[in-house]
Amino acid sequence: MTDSASSPSAPHAFAQQLRDALGTDIVATSAAEIAPWLTDWRGIYHGDAQAVVRPRTVEQVAHCLRLCSAAGVPVVPRGGNTGLCGGATPEKRNDAHPLGVVLCLDRMNAVRQVDTTSNVLIAEAGCILADLQQAAENANRLLPLSLAAEGSCQLGGNLSTNAGGVNVVRYGMTRELVLGIEAVLPSGEIFEGLRTLRKDNTGYDLKQLLIGAEGTLGIITAASLRLFPRNGVRTVVLAAVDSPQQALELYALVFEQCGQRVQAFEYFTQECVELVLRHVDGLRLPFADAHPGYVLLELADTVDEAALNALVETVIGAALEAALCSDAVVSTTLAQLESMWRLREEISEAQKMDGPHLKHDISVPIEALPAFMESARERVAAALPGARLFVFGHFGDGNLHYNVSRPAGTPADFFARDAQAEHAVTDAVLDEVARCHGSISAEHGIGQLKRHHFQQFKSPLERRLMADIKRVFDPAGIMNPGKLL
Ligand SMILES: Cc1cc2nc3c(=O)[nH]c(=O)nc-3n(C[C@H](O)[C@H](O)[C@H](O)COP(=O)(O)OP(=O)(O)OC[C@H]3O[C@@H](n4cnc5c(N)ncnc54)[C@H](O)[C@@H]3O)c2cc1C
């Protein structure tokens, strides 16, 4: 049990026990060593911990969890810390639990196998996503999971948040890419589910419970992932649209004519472009005039560049003729393709530089997107006159980052000072999501940020079943308390 009487500089008794069991290079206990692990990516959440554990092996993870279970000490799993809901940040010191430990997977970063016959990659949870993409590419295969945080986020975090990203429209969310999982349960038992089978109908699919569980059921230590043929040929089109309805009709045309070649169908507004151009050097909008919105369409194929180019020409020609977009630019070089993508991918960073925004990562059925955007805009304007909208996201999946910023001229901490305004805006957005039968968290998860809304919008039956599952995996309740449930 923790030693609350310890002086700030002396390790807690339990932290010392962990250190004795696992070694000083695995367990850090001094305030200076622990400090960098206590804040989330956006700097919104700050917590406390008595130790940071950075194991190198599954056995060390198991040993740590056995000790934590026996002592009732909370464990907060941590990957690359790019999560946007405070899931990897420990709670503040409180009376409900002893002070917890942060368990970082960053040293478990081996690619165990790349098999180009069964098209499977097996890797440990601490691997950085971009490194795994590279490992797949080195074997002439594609790992299609891709998001703007891929240079920092880790496989364990991707699985635990069931990350989405820009290629979901073609390949699905993370859970659709996973064939097997190795995990350590809070009891210290190792769940050896690292299978590579495409077909395995032998009852409940337990690995799927761990995916998207945000570290509340156990620690994911490795996974086997599906690989795909590499898309040697890629083209990006930036299309200017006058309205979300136009974007929706463009999507229908593109999907019908290009089918599986649609790799990404992203949307962002002119306000997002202005924000990016204000904060990020070296980018420009490749149109003479500004337009209300933009679609970034990526098409990709394994071979036949000429056929892909011809297809793009036909589809964009048809779209312009049918007035499904007002202008369009097709990338002709890799540099152009990349800078078009940066206009979309730098939006989150530009928002961070602009100061706190109210972020709503929502989804609605794709056909409801235009109506949702219209009614949510009206509701937000009524809730907070002058509020600025920054709307962008994975339109082809029905997923928008519906972000709201303070009125122009107000201080950066406007929402922190005016909780009423914050609640009014968020309630307006989420009510519209519910009215459109959508989800209050499309891809970022619940973490600490959306627990309240999870209670509000998830049905009582679903919440009860989830609480029952939590009790089966984690009867002592040590896994990531204060998150999700
Ligand atoms: C610029 C930017 C762009 C982003 N774009 C997208 C996007 O397009 N799509 C998207 O889905 N997300 C996006 N995100 C959010 C984030 O990158 C993802 O949620 C990512 O999957 C988190 O991975 P991570 O390793 O950083 O996890 P962390 O932030 O470290 O942790 C996230 C959650 O997983 C748990 N966890 C971490 N590792 C493990 C483990 N091994 N076992 C059990 N639990 C674990 C943590 O406790 C926490 O609850 C973006 C973030 C940023 C900063």
The ligand as an SDF file (V2000), in Angstrom:
LIG
                    3D

 53 58  0  0  0  0  0  0  0  0999 V2000
   -2.1410   15.8690  -34.2380 C   0  0  0  0  0  0  0  0  0  0  0  0
   -3.0040   14.7020  -33.8310 C   0  0  0  0  0  0  0  0  0  0  0  0
   -3.8060   14.0860  -34.7830 C   0  0  0  0  0  0  0  0  0  0  0  0
   -4.6030   12.9860  -34.4270 C   0  0  0  0  0  0  0  0  0  0  0  0
   -5.3600   12.3870  -35.3910 N   0  0  0  0  0  0  0  0  0  0  0  0
   -6.1060   11.3150  -35.0720 C   0  0  0  0  0  0  0  0  0  0  0  0
   -6.8960   10.6530  -36.0680 C   0  0  0  0  0  0  0  0  0  0  0  0
   -6.9540   11.0470  -37.2170 O   0  0  0  0  0  0  0  0  0  0  0  0
   -7.5930    9.5630  -35.6850 N   0  0  0  0  0  0  0  0  0  0  0  0
   -7.5740    9.0880  -34.3950 C   0  0  0  0  0  0  0  0  0  0  0  0
   -8.2270    8.0820  -34.1170 O   0  0  0  0  0  0  0  0  0  0  0  0
   -6.8520    9.7070  -33.4410 N   0  0  0  0  0  0  0  0  0  0  0  0
   -6.1270   10.7970  -33.7350 C   0  0  0  0  0  0  0  0  0  0  0  0
   -5.3860   11.4160  -32.7700 N   0  0  0  0  0  0  0  0  0  0  0  0
   -5.4430   10.9210  -31.3820 C   0  0  0  0  0  0  0  0  0  0  0  0
   -4.3190    9.9270  -31.0140 C   0  0  0  0  0  0  0  0  0  0  0  0
   -3.2060   10.0740  -31.8500 O   0  0  0  0  0  0  0  0  0  0  0  0
   -4.8340    8.4840  -31.0610 C   0  0  0  0  0  0  0  0  0  0  0  0
   -5.8570    8.3200  -30.1100 O   0  0  0  0  0  0  0  0  0  0  0  0
   -3.7400    7.4430  -30.8160 C   0  0  0  0  0  0  0  0  0  0  0  0
   -4.2690    6.1730  -31.1200 O   0  0  0  0  0  0  0  0  0  0  0  0
   -3.2300    7.4490  -29.3830 C   0  0  0  0  0  0  0  0  0  0  0  0
   -2.0490    6.6570  -29.3160 O   0  0  0  0  0  0  0  0  0  0  0  0
   -0.9490    6.9340  -28.1940 P   0  0  0  0  0  0  0  0  0  0  0  0
    0.0980    5.8900  -28.3030 O   0  0  0  0  0  0  0  0  0  0  0  0
   -0.4900    8.3170  -28.2300 O   0  0  0  0  0  0  0  0  0  0  0  0
   -1.8240    6.6450  -26.8730 O   0  0  0  0  0  0  0  0  0  0  0  0
   -1.8340    7.4230  -25.4980 P   0  0  0  0  0  0  0  0  0  0  0  0
   -2.2980    8.8170  -25.6690 O   0  0  0  0  0  0  0  0  0  0  0  0
   -0.5560    7.2210  -24.7800 O   0  0  0  0  0  0  0  0  0  0  0  0
   -2.9760    6.5870  -24.7500 O   0  0  0  0  0  0  0  0  0  0  0  0
   -4.2940    6.5780  -25.2240 C   0  0  0  0  0  0  0  0  0  0  0  0
   -5.1400    5.6150  -24.3670 C   0  0  0  0  0  0  0  0  0  0  0  0
   -4.6930    4.2690  -24.5460 O   0  0  0  0  0  0  0  0  0  0  0  0
   -4.2400    3.7010  -23.3160 C   0  0  0  0  0  0  0  0  0  0  0  0
   -3.0660    2.8950  -23.6500 N   0  0  0  0  0  0  0  0  0  0  0  0
   -1.9280    3.3100  -24.2750 C   0  0  0  0  0  0  0  0  0  0  0  0
   -1.1130    2.2560  -24.4850 N   0  0  0  0  0  0  0  0  0  0  0  0
   -1.7370    1.1610  -23.9700 C   0  0  0  0  0  0  0  0  0  0  0  0
   -1.4050   -0.2300  -23.8830 C   0  0  0  0  0  0  0  0  0  0  0  0
   -0.2660   -0.7090  -24.3740 N   0  0  0  0  0  0  0  0  0  0  0  0
   -2.2910   -1.0620  -23.2900 N   0  0  0  0  0  0  0  0  0  0  0  0
   -3.4600   -0.6010  -22.7870 C   0  0  0  0  0  0  0  0  0  0  0  0
   -3.8220    0.6910  -22.8500 N   0  0  0  0  0  0  0  0  0  0  0  0
   -2.9840    1.5580  -23.4390 C   0  0  0  0  0  0  0  0  0  0  0  0
   -3.9550    4.8910  -22.4080 C   0  0  0  0  0  0  0  0  0  0  0  0
   -4.1020    4.5500  -21.0490 O   0  0  0  0  0  0  0  0  0  0  0  0
   -5.0190    5.8750  -22.8710 C   0  0  0  0  0  0  0  0  0  0  0  0
   -6.2480    5.5800  -22.2600 O   0  0  0  0  0  0  0  0  0  0  0  0
   -4.6030   12.5240  -33.0900 C   0  0  0  0  0  0  0  0  0  0  0  0
   -3.7960   13.1470  -32.1360 C   0  0  0  0  0  0  0  0  0  0  0  0
   -3.0090   14.2270  -32.4870 C   0  0  0  0  0  0  0  0  0  0  0  0
   -2.1480   14.8570  -31.4370 C   0  0  0  0  0  0  0  0  0  0  0  0
  1  2  1  0
  2  3  1  0
  2 52  2  0
  3  4  2  0
  4  5  1  0
  4 50  1  0
  5  6  2  0
  6  7  1  0
  6 13  1  0
  7  8  2  0
  7  9  1  0
  9 10  1  0
 10 11  2  0
 10 12  1  0
 12 13  2  0
 13 14  1  0
 14 15  1  0
 14 50  1  0
 15 16  1  0
 16 17  1  0
 16 18  1  0
 18 19  1  0
 18 20  1  0
 20 21  1  0
 20 22  1  0
 22 23  1  0
 23 24  1  0
 24 25  2  0
 24 26  1  0
 24 27  1  0
 27 28  1  0
 28 29  2  0
 28 30  1  0
 28 31  1  0
 31 32  1  0
 32 33  1  0
 33 34  1  0
 33 48  1  0
 34 35  1  0
 35 36  1  0
 35 46  1  0
 36 37  1  0
 36 45  1  0
 37 38  2  0
 38 39  1  0
 39 40  1  0
 39 45  2  0
 40 41  1  0
 40 42  2  0
 42 43  1  0
 43 44  2  0
 44 45  1  0
 46 47  1  0
 46 48  1  0
 48 49  1  0
 50 51  2  0
 51 52  1  0
 52 53  1  0
M  END
$$$$
